[in-house]
Amino acid sequence: MKTLFGLVWFLVQVSLMILAGILFGGIAHFLIESRWIILIPGLILIYFLGPYILELIIKYNLIKEIKKEFDK
């Protein structure tokens, strides 16, 4: 029974990976064929650098608030 469940789970995972490949392949094909090719590097940069940029913005706002408190 455990072996059968393992086989079924493996087949489900394989089918989900194939479905994801078809879905993301279609999206990538659309982006590459269209004029939105500039969008791909931008999205990659936002994905990797977004948290750091957000952290810098939060720190800047925090420093500004602290400076306001000291200026009073």
mmJSON file of the N, C-alpha and C atoms, coordinates in Angstrom:
{"data_MODEL":{"atom_site":{
"group_PDB":["ATOM","ATOM","ATOM","ATOM","ATOM","ATOM","ATOM","ATOM","ATOM","ATOM","ATOM","ATOM","ATOM","ATOM","ATOM","ATOM","ATOM","ATOM","ATOM","ATOM","ATOM","ATOM","ATOM","ATOM","ATOM","ATOM","ATOM","ATOM","ATOM","ATOM","ATOM","ATOM","ATOM","ATOM","ATOM","ATOM","ATOM","ATOM","ATOM","ATOM","ATOM","ATOM","ATOM","ATOM","ATOM","ATOM","ATOM","ATOM","ATOM","ATOM","ATOM","ATOM","ATOM","ATOM","ATOM","ATOM","ATOM","ATOM","ATOM","ATOM","ATOM","ATOM","ATOM","ATOM","ATOM","ATOM","ATOM","ATOM","ATOM","ATOM","ATOM","ATOM","ATOM","ATOM","ATOM","ATOM","ATOM","ATOM","ATOM","ATOM","ATOM","ATOM","ATOM","ATOM","ATOM","ATOM","ATOM","ATOM","ATOM","ATOM","ATOM","ATOM","ATOM","ATOM","ATOM","ATOM","ATOM","ATOM","ATOM","ATOM","ATOM","ATOM","ATOM","ATOM","ATOM","ATOM","ATOM","ATOM","ATOM","ATOM","ATOM","ATOM","ATOM","ATOM","ATOM","ATOM","ATOM","ATOM","ATOM","ATOM","ATOM","ATOM","ATOM","ATOM","ATOM","ATOM","ATOM","ATOM","ATOM","ATOM","ATOM","ATOM","ATOM","ATOM","ATOM","ATOM","ATOM","ATOM","ATOM","ATOM","ATOM","ATOM","ATOM","ATOM","ATOM","ATOM","ATOM","ATOM","ATOM","ATOM","ATOM","ATOM","ATOM","ATOM","ATOM","ATOM","ATOM","ATOM","ATOM","ATOM","ATOM","ATOM","ATOM","ATOM","ATOM","ATOM","ATOM","ATOM","ATOM","ATOM","ATOM","ATOM","ATOM","ATOM","ATOM","ATOM","ATOM","ATOM","ATOM","ATOM","ATOM","ATOM","ATOM","ATOM","ATOM","ATOM","ATOM","ATOM","ATOM","ATOM","ATOM","ATOM","ATOM","ATOM","ATOM","ATOM","ATOM","ATOM","ATOM","ATOM","ATOM","ATOM","ATOM","ATOM","ATOM","ATOM","ATOM","ATOM","ATOM","ATOM","ATOM","ATOM","ATOM","ATOM","ATOM","ATOM"],
"id":[1,2,3,4,5,6,7,8,9,10,11,12,13,14,15,16,17,18,19,20,21,22,23,24,25,26,27,28,29,30,31,32,33,34,35,36,37,38,39,40,41,42,43,44,45,46,47,48,49,50,51,52,53,54,55,56,57,58,59,60,61,62,63,64,65,66,67,68,69,70,71,72,73,74,75,76,77,78,79,80,81,82,83,84,85,86,87,88,89,90,91,92,93,94,95,96,97,98,99,100,101,102,103,104,105,106,107,108,109,110,111,112,113,114,115,116,117,118,119,120,121,122,123,124,125,126,127,128,129,130,131,132,133,134,135,136,137,138,139,140,141,142,143,144,145,146,147,148,149,150,151,152,153,154,155,156,157,158,159,160,161,162,163,164,165,166,167,168,169,170,171,172,173,174,175,176,177,178,179,180,181,182,183,184,185,186,187,188,189,190,191,192,193,194,195,196,197,198,199,200,201,202,203,204,205,206,207,208,209,210,211,212,213,214,215,216],
"type_symbol":["N","C","C","N","C","C","N","C","C","N","C","C","N","C","C","N","C","C","N","C","C","N","C","C","N","C","C","N","C","C","N","C","C","N","C","C","N","C","C","N","C","C","N","C","C","N","C","C","N","C","C","N","C","C","N","C","C","N","C","C","N","C","C","N","C","C","N","C","C","N","C","C","N","C","C","N","C","C","N","C","C","N","C","C","N","C","C","N","C","C","N","C","C","N","C","C","N","C","C","N","C","C","N","C","C","N","C","C","N","C","C","N","C","C","N","C","C","N","C","C","N","C","C","N","C","C","N","C","C","N","C","C","N","C","C","N","C","C","N","C","C","N","C","C","N","C","C","N","C","C","N","C","C","N","C","C","N","C","C","N","C","C","N","C","C","N","C","C","N","C","C","N","C","C","N","C","C","N","C","C","N","C","C","N","C","C","N","C","C","N","C","C","N","C","C","N","C","C","N","C","C","N","C","C","N","C","C","N","C","C","N","C","C","N","C","C"],
"label_atom_id":["N","CA","C","N","CA","C","N","CA","C","N","CA","C","N","CA","C","N","CA","C","N","CA","C","N","CA","C","N","CA","C","N","CA","C","N","CA","C","N","CA","C","N","CA","C","N","CA","C","N","CA","C","N","CA","C","N","CA","C","N","CA","C","N","CA","C","N","CA","C","N","CA","C","N","CA","C","N","CA","C","N","CA","C","N","CA","C","N","CA","C","N","CA","C","N","CA","C","N","CA","C","N","CA","C","N","CA","C","N","CA","C","N","CA","C","N","CA","C","N","CA","C","N","CA","C","N","CA","C","N","CA","C","N","CA","C","N","CA","C","N","CA","C","N","CA","C","N","CA","C","N","CA","C","N","CA","C","N","CA","C","N","CA","C","N","CA","C","N","CA","C","N","CA","C","N","CA","C","N","CA","C","N","CA","C","N","CA","C","N","CA","C","N","CA","C","N","CA","C","N","CA","C","N","CA","C","N","CA","C","N","CA","C","N","CA","C","N","CA","C","N","CA","C","N","CA","C","N","CA","C","N","CA","C","N","CA","C","N","CA","C","N","CA","C","N","CA","C","N","CA","C"],
"label_alt_id":[null,null,null,null,null,null,null,null,null,null,null,null,null,null,null,null,null,null,null,null,null,null,null,null,null,null,null,null,null,null,null,null,null,null,null,null,null,null,null,null,null,null,null,null,null,null,null,null,null,null,null,null,null,null,null,null,null,null,null,null,null,null,null,null,null,null,null,null,null,null,null,null,null,null,null,null,null,null,null,null,null,null,null,null,null,null,null,null,null,null,null,null,null,null,null,null,null,null,null,null,null,null,null,null,null,null,null,null,null,null,null,null,null,null,null,null,null,null,null,null,null,null,null,null,null,null,null,null,null,null,null,null,null,null,null,null,null,null,null,null,null,null,null,null,null,null,null,null,null,null,null,null,null,null,null,null,null,null,null,null,null,null,null,null,null,null,null,null,null,null,null,null,null,null,null,null,null,null,null,null,null,null,null,null,null,null,null,null,null,null,null,null,null,null,null,null,null,null,null,null,null,null,null,null,null,null,null,null,null,null,null,null,null,null,null,null],
"label_comp_id":["MET","MET","MET","LYS","LYS","LYS","THR","THR","THR","LEU","LEU","LEU","PHE","PHE","PHE","GLY","GLY","GLY","LEU","LEU","LEU","VAL","VAL","VAL","TRP","TRP","TRP","PHE","PHE","PHE","LEU","LEU","LEU","VAL","VAL","VAL","GLN","GLN","GLN","VAL","VAL","VAL","SER","SER","SER","LEU","LEU","LEU","MET","MET","MET","ILE","ILE","ILE","LEU","LEU","LEU","ALA","ALA","ALA","GLY","GLY","GLY","ILE","ILE","ILE","LEU","LEU","LEU","PHE","PHE","PHE","GLY","GLY","GLY","GLY","GLY","GLY","ILE","ILE","ILE","ALA","ALA","ALA","HIS","HIS","HIS","PHE","PHE","PHE","LEU","LEU","LEU","ILE","ILE","ILE","GLU","GLU","GLU","SER","SER","SER","ARG","ARG","ARG","TRP","TRP","TRP","ILE","ILE","ILE","ILE","ILE","ILE","LEU","LEU","LEU","ILE","ILE","ILE","PRO","PRO","PRO","GLY","GLY","GLY","LEU","LEU","LEU","ILE","ILE","ILE","LEU","LEU","LEU","ILE","ILE","ILE","TYR","TYR","TYR","PHE","PHE","PHE","LEU","LEU","LEU","GLY","GLY","GLY","PRO","PRO","PRO","TYR","TYR","TYR","ILE","ILE","ILE","LEU","LEU","LEU","GLU","GLU","GLU","LEU","LEU","LEU","ILE","ILE","ILE","ILE","ILE","ILE","LYS","LYS","LYS","TYR","TYR","TYR","ASN","ASN","ASN","LEU","LEU","LEU","ILE","ILE","ILE","LYS","LYS","LYS","GLU","GLU","GLU","ILE","ILE","ILE","LYS","LYS","LYS","LYS","LYS","LYS","GLU","GLU","GLU","PHE","PHE","PHE","ASP","ASP","ASP","LYS","LYS","LYS"],
"label_asym_id":["A","A","A","A","A","A","A","A","A","A","A","A","A","A","A","A","A","A","A","A","A","A","A","A","A","A","A","A","A","A","A","A","A","A","A","A","A","A","A","A","A","A","A","A","A","A","A","A","A","A","A","A","A","A","A","A","A","A","A","A","A","A","A","A","A","A","A","A","A","A","A","A","A","A","A","A","A","A","A","A","A","A","A","A","A","A","A","A","A","A","A","A","A","A","A","A","A","A","A","A","A","A","A","A","A","A","A","A","A","A","A","A","A","A","A","A","A","A","A","A","A","A","A","A","A","A","A","A","A","A","A","A","A","A","A","A","A","A","A","A","A","A","A","A","A","A","A","A","A","A","A","A","A","A","A","A","A","A","A","A","A","A","A","A","A","A","A","A","A","A","A","A","A","A","A","A","A","A","A","A","A","A","A","A","A","A","A","A","A","A","A","A","A","A","A","A","A","A","A","A","A","A","A","A","A","A","A","A","A","A","A","A","A","A","A","A"],
"label_entity_id":["1","1","1","1","1","1","1","1","1","1","1","1","1","1","1","1","1","1","1","1","1","1","1","1","1","1","1","1","1","1","1","1","1","1","1","1","1","1","1","1","1","1","1","1","1","1","1","1","1","1","1","1","1","1","1","1","1","1","1","1","1","1","1","1","1","1","1","1","1","1","1","1","1","1","1","1","1","1","1","1","1","1","1","1","1","1","1","1","1","1","1","1","1","1","1","1","1","1","1","1","1","1","1","1","1","1","1","1","1","1","1","1","1","1","1","1","1","1","1","1","1","1","1","1","1","1","1","1","1","1","1","1","1","1","1","1","1","1","1","1","1","1","1","1","1","1","1","1","1","1","1","1","1","1","1","1","1","1","1","1","1","1","1","1","1","1","1","1","1","1","1","1","1","1","1","1","1","1","1","1","1","1","1","1","1","1","1","1","1","1","1","1","1","1","1","1","1","1","1","1","1","1","1","1","1","1","1","1","1","1","1","1","1","1","1","1"],
"label_seq_id":[1,1,1,2,2,2,3,3,3,4,4,4,5,5,5,6,6,6,7,7,7,8,8,8,9,9,9,10,10,10,11,11,11,12,12,12,13,13,13,14,14,14,15,15,15,16,16,16,17,17,17,18,18,18,19,19,19,20,20,20,21,21,21,22,22,22,23,23,23,24,24,24,25,25,25,26,26,26,27,27,27,28,28,28,29,29,29,30,30,30,31,31,31,32,32,32,33,33,33,34,34,34,35,35,35,36,36,36,37,37,37,38,38,38,39,39,39,40,40,40,41,41,41,42,42,42,43,43,43,44,44,44,45,45,45,46,46,46,47,47,47,48,48,48,49,49,49,50,50,50,51,51,51,52,52,52,53,53,53,54,54,54,55,55,55,56,56,56,57,57,57,58,58,58,59,59,59,60,60,60,61,61,61,62,62,62,63,63,63,64,64,64,65,65,65,66,66,66,67,67,67,68,68,68,69,69,69,70,70,70,71,71,71,72,72,72],
"pdbx_PDB_ins_code":[null,null,null,null,null,null,null,null,null,null,null,null,null,null,null,null,null,null,null,null,null,null,null,null,null,null,null,null,null,null,null,null,null,null,null,null,null,null,null,null,null,null,null,null,null,null,null,null,null,null,null,null,null,null,null,null,null,null,null,null,null,null,null,null,null,null,null,null,null,null,null,null,null,null,null,null,null,null,null,null,null,null,null,null,null,null,null,null,null,null,null,null,null,null,null,null,null,null,null,null,null,null,null,null,null,null,null,null,null,null,null,null,null,null,null,null,null,null,null,null,null,null,null,null,null,null,null,null,null,null,null,null,null,null,null,null,null,null,null,null,null,null,null,null,null,null,null,null,null,null,null,null,null,null,null,null,null,null,null,null,null,null,null,null,null,null,null,null,null,null,null,null,null,null,null,null,null,null,null,null,null,null,null,null,null,null,null,null,null,null,null,null,null,null,null,null,null,null,null,null,null,null,null,null,null,null,null,null,null,null,null,null,null,null,null,null],
"Cartn_x":[0.83,0.0,0.874,1.942,2.832,3.54,3.893,4.546,3.594,2.335,1.34,1.13,1.053,0.905,2.118,3.309,4.528,4.531,4.075,4.016,3.004,1.835,0.807,1.304,1.944,2.464,3.533,4.385,5.413,4.77,3.74,3.062,2.367,1.807,1.182,2.237,3.389,4.455,4.954,5.129,5.601,4.589,3.311,2.296,2.224,2.399,2.41,3.623,4.776,5.965,5.784,5.166,4.909,3.948,2.904,1.936,2.598,3.46,4.165,5.101,5.762,6.639,5.875,4.706,3.883,3.419,2.965,2.458,3.554,4.69,5.755,6.449,6.494,7.039,6.19,4.873,3.984,4.145,4.262,4.459,5.789,6.852,8.166,8.146,7.471,7.383,6.655,5.588,4.846,5.725,6.473,7.308,8.449,9.034,10.161,9.689,8.549,8.046,7.509,7.055,6.515,7.65,7.278,8.294,8.58,8.121,8.325,9.595,10.551,11.779,12.556,12.382,13.037,12.458,11.22,10.539,11.189,11.74,12.282,13.46,14.509,15.59,15.113,14.148,13.608,12.923,12.127,11.457,12.462,13.515,14.548,15.241,15.571,16.221,15.317,14.04,13.102,12.979,12.961,12.819,14.004,15.224,16.4,16.762,16.546,16.955,15.816,14.587,13.428,13.496,13.814,13.888,14.943,16.083,17.13,16.693,16.029,15.533,14.485,13.587,12.562,13.191,14.227,14.912,15.573,16.174,16.785,15.742,14.587,13.518,13.033,12.848,12.386,13.42,14.714,15.761,15.817,15.656,15.679,14.533,13.341,12.193,12.382,12.968,13.223,14.243,15.3,16.313,15.702,14.822,14.155,13.294,12.575,11.743,12.604,13.726,14.622,15.193,15.555,16.092,15.049,13.79,12.718,12.608,12.739,12.645,13.8,15.009,16.15,16.108,15.471,15.393,14.412,13.517,12.521,13.122],
"Cartn_y":[-1.2,0.0,1.263,1.22,2.365,2.582,1.492,1.589,2.165,1.745,2.261,3.761,4.174,5.597,6.382,5.819,6.477,6.633,5.601,5.664,6.711,6.721,7.702,9.119,9.314,10.635,11.076,10.145,10.45,10.871,10.161,10.5,11.862,12.168,13.483,14.581,14.374,15.371,15.577,14.478,14.586,15.346,15.041,15.737,17.216,17.549,18.961,19.691,19.013,19.635,19.869,18.912,19.085,20.245,20.325,21.418,22.771,22.824,24.074,24.449,23.466,23.738,24.292,23.73,24.231,25.653,25.891,27.216,28.274,28.023,29.019,29.121,28.027,28.086,28.967,28.868,29.728,31.187,31.466,32.856,33.391,32.579,33.011,33.224,32.342,32.494,33.79,34.089,35.33,36.548,36.524,37.673,37.848,36.731,36.825,37.279,36.788,37.155,38.58,39.071,40.43,41.428,42.669,43.706,43.937,43.057,43.202,42.511,42.302,41.591,42.349,43.665,44.475,44.135,43.674,43.394,42.244,41.273,40.081,40.428,41.135,41.494,42.392,43.266,44.128,43.332,42.336,41.488,40.682,40.211,39.451,40.35,41.576,42.502,42.85,43.09,43.398,42.211,40.996,39.806,39.661,39.881,39.673,40.894,42.086,43.296,43.966,43.53,44.14,44.195,43.079,43.131,44.104,44.206,45.128,46.576,46.853,48.205,48.578,47.644,47.896,48.137,47.377,47.558,48.932,49.378,50.708,51.802,51.649,52.647,52.699,51.529,51.488,52.118,51.819,52.405,53.917,54.394,55.833,56.521,55.939,56.534,56.501,55.429,55.326,56.373,56.552,57.554,58.954,59.197,60.495,60.752,59.726,59.873,60.132,59.428,59.633,61.048,61.517,62.871,63.906,63.681,64.596,64.653,63.504,63.46,64.223,64.106,64.803,66.304,66.701,68.129,68.88,68.173,68.839,69.403],
"Cartn_z":[0.0,0.0,0.0,0.808,0.878,-0.462,-1.129,-2.429,-3.473,-3.424,-4.357,-4.145,-2.878,-2.582,-3.08,-2.891,-3.367,-4.879,-5.585,-7.044,-7.508,-6.872,-7.241,-6.952,-5.809,-5.458,-6.454,-6.873,-7.867,-9.191,-9.623,-10.875,-10.785,-9.621,-9.43,-9.525,-8.899,-8.953,-10.379,-11.114,-12.496,-13.349,-13.172,-13.974,-13.608,-12.327,-11.931,-12.499,-12.541,-13.123,-14.621,-15.308,-16.74,-16.961,-16.15,-16.261,-15.998,-14.975,-14.676,-15.819,-16.411,-17.552,-18.734,-19.002,-20.106,-19.813,-18.586,-18.215,-18.296,-17.618,-17.603,-18.951,-19.696,-21.05,-21.945,-21.794,-22.575,-22.217,-20.922,-20.487,-21.005,-20.896,-21.375,-22.887,-23.606,-25.061,-25.413,-24.698,-24.949,-24.685,-23.577,-23.236,-24.227,-24.671,-25.591,-26.974,-27.418,-28.74,-28.778,-27.654,-27.65,-27.433,-27.339,-27.138,-25.664,-24.834,-23.393,-22.934,-23.846,-23.497,-22.418,-22.348,-21.313,-19.942,-19.92,-18.66,-17.893,-18.605,-17.944,-17.027,-17.509,-16.577,-15.437,-15.735,-14.682,-13.592,-13.995,-13.004,-12.196,-12.859,-12.145,-11.122,-11.529,-10.597,-9.424,-9.707,-8.622,-7.68,-8.247,-7.408,-6.461,-6.979,-6.141,-5.306,-5.837,-5.124,-4.37,-4.6,-3.965,-2.451,-1.786,-0.315,0.2,-0.503,-0.065,-0.256,-1.377,-1.625,-0.584,-0.287,0.722,2.091,2.415,3.693,3.764,2.669,2.653,2.831,2.199,2.343,3.785,4.4,5.79,6.715,6.501,7.336,7.159,5.917,5.661,6.391,6.318,7.008,8.519,9.032,10.467,10.904,10.119,10.449,10.407,9.442,9.346,10.581,11.047,12.247,13.479,13.596,14.745,14.711,13.518,13.395,13.807,13.456,13.867,15.381,16.029,17.492,18.14,17.58,18.159,17.881,16.788,16.453,17.343,18.011,18.858,20.112],
"occupancy":[1.0,1.0,1.0,1.0,1.0,1.0,1.0,1.0,1.0,1.0,1.0,1.0,1.0,1.0,1.0,1.0,1.0,1.0,1.0,1.0,1.0,1.0,1.0,1.0,1.0,1.0,1.0,1.0,1.0,1.0,1.0,1.0,1.0,1.0,1.0,1.0,1.0,1.0,1.0,1.0,1.0,1.0,1.0,1.0,1.0,1.0,1.0,1.0,1.0,1.0,1.0,1.0,1.0,1.0,1.0,1.0,1.0,1.0,1.0,1.0,1.0,1.0,1.0,1.0,1.0,1.0,1.0,1.0,1.0,1.0,1.0,1.0,1.0,1.0,1.0,1.0,1.0,1.0,1.0,1.0,1.0,1.0,1.0,1.0,1.0,1.0,1.0,1.0,1.0,1.0,1.0,1.0,1.0,1.0,1.0,1.0,1.0,1.0,1.0,1.0,1.0,1.0,1.0,1.0,1.0,1.0,1.0,1.0,1.0,1.0,1.0,1.0,1.0,1.0,1.0,1.0,1.0,1.0,1.0,1.0,1.0,1.0,1.0,1.0,1.0,1.0,1.0,1.0,1.0,1.0,1.0,1.0,1.0,1.0,1.0,1.0,1.0,1.0,1.0,1.0,1.0,1.0,1.0,1.0,1.0,1.0,1.0,1.0,1.0,1.0,1.0,1.0,1.0,1.0,1.0,1.0,1.0,1.0,1.0,1.0,1.0,1.0,1.0,1.0,1.0,1.0,1.0,1.0,1.0,1.0,1.0,1.0,1.0,1.0,1.0,1.0,1.0,1.0,1.0,1.0,1.0,1.0,1.0,1.0,1.0,1.0,1.0,1.0,1.0,1.0,1.0,1.0,1.0,1.0,1.0,1.0,1.0,1.0,1.0,1.0,1.0,1.0,1.0,1.0,1.0,1.0,1.0,1.0,1.0,1.0,1.0,1.0,1.0,1.0,1.0,1.0],
"B_iso_or_equiv":[0.0,0.0,0.0,0.0,0.0,0.0,0.0,0.0,0.0,0.0,0.0,0.0,0.0,0.0,0.0,0.0,0.0,0.0,0.0,0.0,0.0,0.0,0.0,0.0,0.0,0.0,0.0,0.0,0.0,0.0,0.0,0.0,0.0,0.0,0.0,0.0,0.0,0.0,0.0,0.0,0.0,0.0,0.0,0.0,0.0,0.0,0.0,0.0,0.0,0.0,0.0,0.0,0.0,0.0,0.0,0.0,0.0,0.0,0.0,0.0,0.0,0.0,0.0,0.0,0.0,0.0,0.0,0.0,0.0,0.0,0.0,0.0,0.0,0.0,0.0,0.0,0.0,0.0,0.0,0.0,0.0,0.0,0.0,0.0,0.0,0.0,0.0,0.0,0.0,0.0,0.0,0.0,0.0,0.0,0.0,0.0,0.0,0.0,0.0,0.0,0.0,0.0,0.0,0.0,0.0,0.0,0.0,0.0,0.0,0.0,0.0,0.0,0.0,0.0,0.0,0.0,0.0,0.0,0.0,0.0,0.0,0.0,0.0,0.0,0.0,0.0,0.0,0.0,0.0,0.0,0.0,0.0,0.0,0.0,0.0,0.0,0.0,0.0,0.0,0.0,0.0,0.0,0.0,0.0,0.0,0.0,0.0,0.0,0.0,0.0,0.0,0.0,0.0,0.0,0.0,0.0,0.0,0.0,0.0,0.0,0.0,0.0,0.0,0.0,0.0,0.0,0.0,0.0,0.0,0.0,0.0,0.0,0.0,0.0,0.0,0.0,0.0,0.0,0.0,0.0,0.0,0.0,0.0,0.0,0.0,0.0,0.0,0.0,0.0,0.0,0.0,0.0,0.0,0.0,0.0,0.0,0.0,0.0,0.0,0.0,0.0,0.0,0.0,0.0,0.0,0.0,0.0,0.0,0.0,0.0,0.0,0.0,0.0,0.0,0.0,0.0],
"pdbx_formal_charge":[null,null,null,null,null,null,null,null,null,null,null,null,null,null,null,null,null,null,null,null,null,null,null,null,null,null,null,null,null,null,null,null,null,null,null,null,null,null,null,null,null,null,null,null,null,null,null,null,null,null,null,null,null,null,null,null,null,null,null,null,null,null,null,null,null,null,null,null,null,null,null,null,null,null,null,null,null,null,null,null,null,null,null,null,null,null,null,null,null,null,null,null,null,null,null,null,null,null,null,null,null,null,null,null,null,null,null,null,null,null,null,null,null,null,null,null,null,null,null,null,null,null,null,null,null,null,null,null,null,null,null,null,null,null,null,null,null,null,null,null,null,null,null,null,null,null,null,null,null,null,null,null,null,null,null,null,null,null,null,null,null,null,null,null,null,null,null,null,null,null,null,null,null,null,null,null,null,null,null,null,null,null,null,null,null,null,null,null,null,null,null,null,null,null,null,null,null,null,null,null,null,null,null,null,null,null,null,null,null,null,null,null,null,null,null,null],
"auth_seq_id":[1,1,1,2,2,2,3,3,3,4,4,4,5,5,5,6,6,6,7,7,7,8,8,8,9,9,9,10,10,10,11,11,11,12,12,12,13,13,13,14,14,14,15,15,15,16,16,16,17,17,17,18,18,18,19,19,19,20,20,20,21,21,21,22,22,22,23,23,23,24,24,24,25,25,25,26,26,26,27,27,27,28,28,28,29,29,29,30,30,30,31,31,31,32,32,32,33,33,33,34,34,34,35,35,35,36,36,36,37,37,37,38,38,38,39,39,39,40,40,40,41,41,41,42,42,42,43,43,43,44,44,44,45,45,45,46,46,46,47,47,47,48,48,48,49,49,49,50,50,50,51,51,51,52,52,52,53,53,53,54,54,54,55,55,55,56,56,56,57,57,57,58,58,58,59,59,59,60,60,60,61,61,61,62,62,62,63,63,63,64,64,64,65,65,65,66,66,66,67,67,67,68,68,68,69,69,69,70,70,70,71,71,71,72,72,72],
"auth_comp_id":["MET","MET","MET","LYS","LYS","LYS","THR","THR","THR","LEU","LEU","LEU","PHE","PHE","PHE","GLY","GLY","GLY","LEU","LEU","LEU","VAL","VAL","VAL","TRP","TRP","TRP","PHE","PHE","PHE","LEU","LEU","LEU","VAL","VAL","VAL","GLN","GLN","GLN","VAL","VAL","VAL","SER","SER","SER","LEU","LEU","LEU","MET","MET","MET","ILE","ILE","ILE","LEU","LEU","LEU","ALA","ALA","ALA","GLY","GLY","GLY","ILE","ILE","ILE","LEU","LEU","LEU","PHE","PHE","PHE","GLY","GLY","GLY","GLY","GLY","GLY","ILE","ILE","ILE","ALA","ALA","ALA","HIS","HIS","HIS","PHE","PHE","PHE","LEU","LEU","LEU","ILE","ILE","ILE","GLU","GLU","GLU","SER","SER","SER","ARG","ARG","ARG","TRP","TRP","TRP","ILE","ILE","ILE","ILE","ILE","ILE","LEU","LEU","LEU","ILE","ILE","ILE","PRO","PRO","PRO","GLY","GLY","GLY","LEU","LEU","LEU","ILE","ILE","ILE","LEU","LEU","LEU","ILE","ILE","ILE","TYR","TYR","TYR","PHE","PHE","PHE","LEU","LEU","LEU","GLY","GLY","GLY","PRO","PRO","PRO","TYR","TYR","TYR","ILE","ILE","ILE","LEU","LEU","LEU","GLU","GLU","GLU","LEU","LEU","LEU","ILE","ILE","ILE","ILE","ILE","ILE","LYS","LYS","LYS","TYR","TYR","TYR","ASN","ASN","ASN","LEU","LEU","LEU","ILE","ILE","ILE","LYS","LYS","LYS","GLU","GLU","GLU","ILE","ILE","ILE","LYS","LYS","LYS","LYS","LYS","LYS","GLU","GLU","GLU","PHE","PHE","PHE","ASP","ASP","ASP","LYS","LYS","LYS"],
"auth_asym_id":["A","A","A","A","A","A","A","A","A","A","A","A","A","A","A","A","A","A","A","A","A","A","A","A","A","A","A","A","A","A","A","A","A","A","A","A","A","A","A","A","A","A","A","A","A","A","A","A","A","A","A","A","A","A","A","A","A","A","A","A","A","A","A","A","A","A","A","A","A","A","A","A","A","A","A","A","A","A","A","A","A","A","A","A","A","A","A","A","A","A","A","A","A","A","A","A","A","A","A","A","A","A","A","A","A","A","A","A","A","A","A","A","A","A","A","A","A","A","A","A","A","A","A","A","A","A","A","A","A","A","A","A","A","A","A","A","A","A","A","A","A","A","A","A","A","A","A","A","A","A","A","A","A","A","A","A","A","A","A","A","A","A","A","A","A","A","A","A","A","A","A","A","A","A","A","A","A","A","A","A","A","A","A","A","A","A","A","A","A","A","A","A","A","A","A","A","A","A","A","A","A","A","A","A","A","A","A","A","A","A","A","A","A","A","A","A"],
"auth_atom_id":["N","CA","C","N","CA","C","N","CA","C","N","CA","C","N","CA","C","N","CA","C","N","CA","C","N","CA","C","N","CA","C","N","CA","C","N","CA","C","N","CA","C","N","CA","C","N","CA","C","N","CA","C","N","CA","C","N","CA","C","N","CA","C","N","CA","C","N","CA","C","N","CA","C","N","CA","C","N","CA","C","N","CA","C","N","CA","C","N","CA","C","N","CA","C","N","CA","C","N","CA","C","N","CA","C","N","CA","C","N","CA","C","N","CA","C","N","CA","C","N","CA","C","N","CA","C","N","CA","C","N","CA","C","N","CA","C","N","CA","C","N","CA","C","N","CA","C","N","CA","C","N","CA","C","N","CA","C","N","CA","C","N","CA","C","N","CA","C","N","CA","C","N","CA","C","N","CA","C","N","CA","C","N","CA","C","N","CA","C","N","CA","C","N","CA","C","N","CA","C","N","CA","C","N","CA","C","N","CA","C","N","CA","C","N","CA","C","N","CA","C","N","CA","C","N","CA","C","N","CA","C","N","CA","C","N","CA","C","N","CA","C","N","CA","C","N","CA","C","N","CA","C"],
"pdbx_PDB_model_num":[1,1,1,1,1,1,1,1,1,1,1,1,1,1,1,1,1,1,1,1,1,1,1,1,1,1,1,1,1,1,1,1,1,1,1,1,1,1,1,1,1,1,1,1,1,1,1,1,1,1,1,1,1,1,1,1,1,1,1,1,1,1,1,1,1,1,1,1,1,1,1,1,1,1,1,1,1,1,1,1,1,1,1,1,1,1,1,1,1,1,1,1,1,1,1,1,1,1,1,1,1,1,1,1,1,1,1,1,1,1,1,1,1,1,1,1,1,1,1,1,1,1,1,1,1,1,1,1,1,1,1,1,1,1,1,1,1,1,1,1,1,1,1,1,1,1,1,1,1,1,1,1,1,1,1,1,1,1,1,1,1,1,1,1,1,1,1,1,1,1,1,1,1,1,1,1,1,1,1,1,1,1,1,1,1,1,1,1,1,1,1,1,1,1,1,1,1,1,1,1,1,1,1,1,1,1,1,1,1,1,1,1,1,1,1,1]
}}}
